């Protein structure tokens, strides 16, 4: 019916079937049939036909007012839809190192989707050195790594926050009741640690070597979540980054201070290259991330 009302409005405005038919690119008989079909559909006469002259009935005058309103409404509707079509959807690929997957990445993705609900996020994962390569080769727009990459002139590095390892124990553990323990008390201590090659494992091994500590490593695992569960189940110790620890994760566990662990500081950063800046949405997202973690 909307199309028929628009045709009806054109006839009224031209006050002639002949002139209206030319504007609408319809034959006059075809136009007459469309007007007759509209009148039949409404079951009311819109025109009085006096010879070749058309004169609006009272119902026709009312119909014409509504036809104009519908025309204006359609124009506004199409204008609004065009505005949405003109918004370029942001598509971004993030390369995340394994150590950031469960600690920082969920917060980062939540932040990005809050800033732009229409954002399209793709993810690639791997070890830190792999993510550096992924960003350099333009396979990811930005990289999220548990390291400060400042030795590569082709990359820009934006530090987000500093982190250090903490000793996590089951509540029934012999060391759990102490407010602070020495790094040397980890010597011979049964522990679960990160898999070899991860930044946090490199930090741990460097720490153990520096203080001549040799814990009894029972398992080495990539997953933070698996480590948390196994610490409680197996009643052994672990070292986890402070940024990962949440109150709900520590229900059956305790965190014990080891002063020497403050030396295991690691900077989590975003990295990107010049190619990334070709996307208008990338720079604002990086700035939002930097501000978010600064205020956390």
N, C-alpha and C positions, 0 to 999 in steps of 0.2 A: 504493500500500500504506500510506503514511503516514496517509491519511485513514481507512482501514479499521482501522488500529491504534488511532487515537484513538477511533473508535466502539466498538471492543472494550474499551478502557479504561473508557469511560463505563458500559458494561454491567456490567463487573466492579465498579465503584464503587457502582452502584445495586443490584447483586445481583438485578436483575429486568429482564426485557425490557420489561415494561409501563412501569415508571418511567423506564427509559432512553429509551424511544421518545418519551415526553413531553418529556424534556429535549432530545433531538435533533430534535424536531419531525418525527418519522418515524412512519409507521404500524408497528404491531408486526410484521406480515408482512414489510414492507420491511426492517425491522431484522434480522429473522431471516435473510432472504436475504443481507444483507451479511455477517453473521457466518459463514454457511455458505460464502459465496464466499471469505472470508479463509481458512477452514479448508481449502477445496479448493486455494487458491493455495499454501498452505504444505504441503499434503498431510499434515495432522496434525490431530488432534482437540484443541480448546482447552477445551471444556466437556464435562462429563458431564451428561446431562440425566436427572434423576430426577424424573419427573412434571413439574410446573411449576417445579421447583427446578433451578437451574444450579450446578454445582460445577466449579471449575477443575481441569483435569488438571495434572500436573507441567509439561508443555510450556506449558500456559496460564499457570501462575504465572511461568515464565521470560519468556513473551511479554509479560505485564503489566509486569514490571520494565523491559523494554526500551521498552515503550510510554510509560511514565512518563519515562524518560530522553529519548526523542525529543520528548515534549511540553515538557520543560524546555529542551531544546536549541533548539526552535523559538521559545520565548519569549525566550531570550537572543539568538537571531539577529535576531528582529524588533525587540528593544530596541536592538541595535547599529545596525541599518539606520535606525531612527527618529532616532538620534543624528546620523547623516550627513545625513538629510533636514532636520534642524533647523539645520544650518550654512548661513547665507546666503552664497551665492556672490558674491564681490566682482566687480563690473563697473565698470571705470573707463575713461574716454576721455581720452587725452592729446593735447593740441595742441602739436606740436613745430615750432619754427622751422627753416628749411632749414639753418642753420649748425650746428644741434645733431644733425641726423639721423645723421651718420656718426661724430661725435666722442663725444657724451654719451648719446644716446638708447639705443644698444645696451646700455651699462652699466646704465642706469636700468631698462630692461625686464628684464634679467637679474636685477637686485636684487629687483624686485617679484615675479618668478616664484619666486625662492628663498624669499622671505618667505611667499608664498601660492601654492603650486603650482596651485591651482584658479582663480586669478584670470583674469578675462576682460578682455583689454586691447584697446581700439579706438584707432585713431590717425587724427588729421587733421594735415595739414602745410600750411605756408605761411610767409610772411614774419612777422617778429616782430610788427609792428603788427596783422597779421591774426589771429595767435594771441591777442593781447590782447583783441581783439574777440570771438573765439570763446569765450574763458573768461568774459568779461563777459556774453555772451548765453546762457550756460549750455549751450553746445554741446559743451563739454569740461569735465571736472572739474578738471583741472590743466593748466597750460601750462609747457612747457620752452623757455626763451628765452635767447639769448646777450646778455642785458641785465639791468640792475637797474631794475625798474619800481617806482619809489617816488613817482610823482607822480599816482597815481590812487587816490582814497580808497575806491573800491569793491573794490579788489583787495588781497590780502595777498601780499607778496613774500618768498620764503625764498632767500637767497643760498646757492649750493652751493659754488662755487669761483671764484677769479680766474684769468684767462688772459691771455696776451699773444702777439703774433705773432712768428714766427721766420723767418729767411731760410733757404730750402731750395734747394740747388744740386745739379746732377749732379757726380759725383766728378771729371769731367774739366774742369769749369768753371774759368776763370782765377782766380776768387775762392775756389775750394774749399780751397785750401791755407792760407788765412789763418785765424788763430784769432779775429780780430775785424775788422770793416770799419766804415767810417763810413756813415751814412745817405746822405751826398752821393754815395757810390759807386754808388747806385742810379740816379742821374741818367743817362738815356739807356740804361739796362740793359734788354735784352729780357726781358719778364716775362709770366707768366700770372697773372691776378688773379681775385678773386671777381666775380660779376655785380653790376651796379649795383643798389642798393636793399638788399643784404644788410648786416648790421651790420658784418661784417669789411671789406667794401668801403668803407663809410662811414668806418671807422677808418683804412684805408689812404689814402683821399683826403684826410682831415683831416691825416694825418701828412705826406703829400707836399706839401700846401699850406703847412703850417707851416714845413717846412724848405726850401721852394722846390725840390723835387725833381720831375723829370718823367721817369719811366721810359718805355721804349718798350713799351706794352701790346700784346702780340700777340693775346691771347685773354682773354675774361672768361667764366668758367664757374661754374655752381652746385655741381658735384660735387667733393668732396674727392678721391675716388678717381680721377676723370678728370684732375684737376690733377696728382696724383702721377705718373700714368702718362705724361702729356704732358711733364712736366718732364724726365723721363729720356729720352723719345723725341726731343723737340725740342731738348734740351740748353740749356734756358733756366731762368731763376730764378722763384721764387714766394715768397710769404709765407703761412705757414700757422699756425693757432693751436697753441700748445704742447700743449694737451690732446689734439689729434688724433694727435700724433706717437707712433708705436710702433716699436720696434726692427725689426720685420719689414717696415715700410714704407720704412725708410731703407737698405735693402741696397745700392742703387746710388746713394744720395744722401748728402749731408752737410748738417749744420746749422751755420750760421756765426753767431756772436754779433754783433748790432748793438745797442749800448747804448741808442740812441734808441728801439728797439722796445719797451723796457720801459715806455714811456709809452703804449703801445697797450693798456693793461689793460682787459679786458672781464669783467664778472661774469656767469657763467651762473647762472640762477635758476629756481626753480619759482614759478609764480603761481597763485592760486586765489581764489575768492570765497566768501561765506558759504553759498551754495547747495551748494557742494562738501562742506561739513562735515555735510550731512544724511546722507551715506553714512558709516557707521561705520568703513569700512576706509580712508578717504582720509587722515585725520589720522595714523594710525600709519605709513602708507606714506611720507608726507612727512617724518616724523621719521626713519625708517629711511634715506631718501635723504640727508637733511642729515648724519646721522652717518657714512654711508658715504663721502661725498665729503670730509668733514672729516678722516677717517682715511686717505684715499688717499695 
